[in-house]
Amino acid sequence: MTATDRYDLVIIGSGPGGYVAAVRAAQLGLKTACIEKSPRLGGVCLNVGCIPSKALLDSSEYYHLARDHFAEHGIKTGRLSLDLAALLSRKDQVVSDLTDSVRNLLKGNRVEIIHGKARLTGNQQVEVAAEKQNKRILQGNSILLATGSEPVEVPGMRFDGERIVSSTEALAFDTVPKQLGIVGGGYIGLELGSVWMRLGARVTVIEMLPKIATTLDGQVGRALDRILKKQGLEFQLNTRVISAKPTAKKVKVTLQKDGQQTGMTFDRLLVAVGRKPLTQGLGIQDVGIETDPKTGHIIVSPDYETSVKGIYAIGDLTYGPMLAHKASAEGIAAVEGIAGLAGEVNYDAIPSVIYTWPEVASVGLTEEAVKEKGVPYCVGSYPFSGTGRARCMGEKEGFVKLITHGKTDRIMGVHIIGPRAADMIAECVLALEFGASSEDIARTVHGHPTFAEALQEAAMAVRKCSIYAS
Ligand SMILES: Cc1cc2nc3c(=O)[nH]c(=O)nc-3n(C[C@H](O)[C@H](O)[C@H](O)COP(=O)(O)OP(=O)(O)OC[C@H]3O[C@@H](n4cnc5c(N)ncnc54)[C@H](O)[C@@H]3O)c2cc1C
């Protein structure tokens, strides 16, 4: 082994967990290598997750606005048409620009990028296999696993990449399906369902639970259900998909509800029932890394060390929400720990967002969770229709809901459904981080006219002193 094959830190995976960890490690002076099996850096997030889905959501929202709402503003578009190929290629360009930026970022920080499939082979050793190249062995004083996750496949609905697909293929349909079935009413199903519905598909979301987006605050979840139905999404709740049979051009689905079986036929079926940690071929069993036998998550200590000393794991591989910003925060904290600093992640203040329109964003406890804890609490809410900014934009739906401790007024959770909720939630995450009270937000001067005024009014409403609520 040459000196160039020895590193302070070897990172496997270049998603938002791995590449952010690599940059932080380099900043802290660690000689770092980042191994990626795919030709493109950036992981699921940049290539087949957050970024392409948001690019499609933005483009499809423009199309929907031009088709259905421009006239309200006095803008006549004439005969509108959709160039799906151009829309998809714009998305691909956004992705490739961003993945190139990650490469430049890593290079600029002197992180060595190594392409190939990595496998743990022994004491602090990683073997990298790349096509048409000799296997390479790297030695790391520490190794960080950041190999992310993959879609869960359901028996009876095996992915064929054509009729029965995962989110990856649903980001690139070459025609708008007339009828799109989606198994799973979580955020991926709702976001991609919104995209194709806006572009003209009839979309049916099939969910075996009695509601969509089950982790949301109940009131917000019910509002989302109502708004999406009004937009045209169809929901089959309490319904289980028994099987799906692809034919040349369709997919026939057998459903079960209340003990009765029915059938539906779609052009495509997106199965979006969740994701599972991706550890296949990584050699974790060979080196003795413990995983959760039920979920496959790698078990880590509070400083992200696995059951094997010197090997760490972060992101979708480990417990917690499968979100890019959670992976990045863990990457930074893990590396800071490895470098002898005190990194940490506050799991009580991780925002989550559903990028439907209106957007849904939340942080902290839901009202149901607070009730279950038996903590005294107060709620303040305020509708976006009460703000000037939302009126100007013609946004009539949604509200902000703030939950505070009944005795101390400390904010315990904020749940927003409305325009630009994804951006508004940042102020609420900061409020939770700082242990702020509703009074802190109520007395903070918010710009006018902004959507954030709805948050200030909701904060005022906790103490029943909202200025505009009637
Ligand atoms: C459709 C969709 C939309 C999403 N939208 C959002 C969103 O809006 N916001 C959000 O926060 N999250 C979103 N997510 C989730 C987000 O993408 C993930 O939580 C995030 O990418 C996890 O980061 P990670 O670094 O843990 O792993 P990943 O991003 O999965 O990266 C892991 C990398 O490791 C590589 N790898 C795996 N095995 C090996 C190996 N043996 N050798 C070398 N390399 C290997 C993989 O090729 C991959 O590049 C979305 C996901 C999907 C599918």
The ligand as a MOL file (V3000), in Angstrom:
LIG
                    3D

  0  0  0     0  0            999 V3000
M  V30 BEGIN CTAB
M  V30 COUNTS 53 58 0 0 0
M  V30 BEGIN ATOM
M  V30 1 C -38.0520 11.3490 -4.8800 0
M  V30 2 C -37.3480 11.7890 -3.6110 0
M  V30 3 C -37.4970 13.0970 -3.1700 0
M  V30 4 C -36.8320 13.5140 -2.0140 0
M  V30 5 N -37.0140 14.8060 -1.6010 0
M  V30 6 C -36.4030 15.2420 -0.4870 0
M  V30 7 C -36.5220 16.5890 -0.0570 0
M  V30 8 O -37.2100 17.4000 -0.6920 0
M  V30 9 N -35.8720 16.9800 1.0640 0
M  V30 10 C -35.1010 16.1110 1.7850 0
M  V30 11 O -34.5250 16.5190 2.7970 0
M  V30 12 N -34.9600 14.8140 1.4140 0
M  V30 13 C -35.5800 14.3710 0.2920 0
M  V30 14 N -35.4030 13.0730 -0.1190 0
M  V30 15 C -34.5800 12.1820 0.7200 0
M  V30 16 C -33.0910 12.4450 0.4870 0
M  V30 17 O -32.7920 12.3050 -0.8810 0
M  V30 18 C -32.2580 11.4700 1.3160 0
M  V30 19 O -32.6680 11.5490 2.6720 0
M  V30 20 C -30.7870 11.8170 1.2250 0
M  V30 21 O -30.3250 11.7400 -0.1110 0
M  V30 22 C -29.9490 10.8650 2.1020 0
M  V30 23 O -28.6190 11.2370 2.0200 0
M  V30 24 P -27.4390 10.1930 2.2850 0
M  V30 25 O -26.1870 10.9780 2.1340 0
M  V30 26 O -27.6930 9.4600 3.5370 0
M  V30 27 O -27.5320 9.1220 1.1150 0
M  V30 28 P -27.7290 9.1870 -0.4580 0
M  V30 29 O -28.1370 10.5140 -0.9300 0
M  V30 30 O -28.6120 8.0330 -0.7720 0
M  V30 31 O -26.2700 8.9220 -1.0200 0
M  V30 32 C -25.6310 7.7000 -0.8740 0
M  V30 33 C -24.5830 7.5550 -1.9530 0
M  V30 34 O -23.8040 6.4180 -1.6580 0
M  V30 35 C -23.4960 5.7380 -2.8600 0
M  V30 36 N -23.2020 4.3470 -2.5510 0
M  V30 37 C -24.0330 3.3900 -2.0730 0
M  V30 38 N -23.3740 2.2370 -1.8670 0
M  V30 39 C -22.0950 2.4570 -2.2360 0
M  V30 40 C -20.9260 1.6620 -2.2520 0
M  V30 41 N -20.9460 0.3940 -1.8320 0
M  V30 42 N -19.7810 2.2090 -2.7090 0
M  V30 43 C -19.7330 3.4980 -3.1310 0
M  V30 44 N -20.8110 4.3020 -3.1160 0
M  V30 45 C -21.9680 3.7930 -2.6710 0
M  V30 46 C -24.7700 5.9100 -3.6830 0
M  V30 47 O -24.5080 5.7300 -5.0650 0
M  V30 48 C -25.1690 7.3470 -3.3370 0
M  V30 49 O -24.5950 8.2590 -4.2410 0
M  V30 50 C -36.0220 12.6230 -1.2910 0
M  V30 51 C -35.8590 11.3060 -1.7390 0
M  V30 52 C -36.4980 10.8880 -2.8890 0
M  V30 53 C -36.3080 9.4800 -3.3680 0
M  V30 END ATOM
M  V30 BEGIN BOND
M  V30 1 1 1 2
M  V30 2 1 2 3
M  V30 3 2 2 52
M  V30 4 2 3 4
M  V30 5 1 4 5
M  V30 6 1 4 50
M  V30 7 2 5 6
M  V30 8 1 6 7
M  V30 9 1 6 13
M  V30 10 2 7 8
M  V30 11 1 7 9
M  V30 12 1 9 10
M  V30 13 2 10 11
M  V30 14 1 10 12
M  V30 15 2 12 13
M  V30 16 1 13 14
M  V30 17 1 14 15
M  V30 18 1 14 50
M  V30 19 1 15 16
M  V30 20 1 16 17
M  V30 21 1 16 18
M  V30 22 1 18 19
M  V30 23 1 18 20
M  V30 24 1 20 21
M  V30 25 1 20 22
M  V30 26 1 22 23
M  V30 27 1 23 24
M  V30 28 2 24 25
M  V30 29 1 24 26
M  V30 30 1 24 27
M  V30 31 1 27 28
M  V30 32 2 28 29
M  V30 33 1 28 30
M  V30 34 1 28 31
M  V30 35 1 31 32
M  V30 36 1 32 33
M  V30 37 1 33 34
M  V30 38 1 33 48
M  V30 39 1 34 35
M  V30 40 1 35 36
M  V30 41 1 35 46
M  V30 42 1 36 37
M  V30 43 1 36 45
M  V30 44 2 37 38
M  V30 45 1 38 39
M  V30 46 1 39 40
M  V30 47 2 39 45
M  V30 48 1 40 41
M  V30 49 2 40 42
M  V30 50 1 42 43
M  V30 51 2 43 44
M  V30 52 1 44 45
M  V30 53 1 46 47
M  V30 54 1 46 48
M  V30 55 1 48 49
M  V30 56 2 50 51
M  V30 57 1 51 52
M  V30 58 1 52 53
M  V30 END BOND
M  V30 END CTAB
M  END
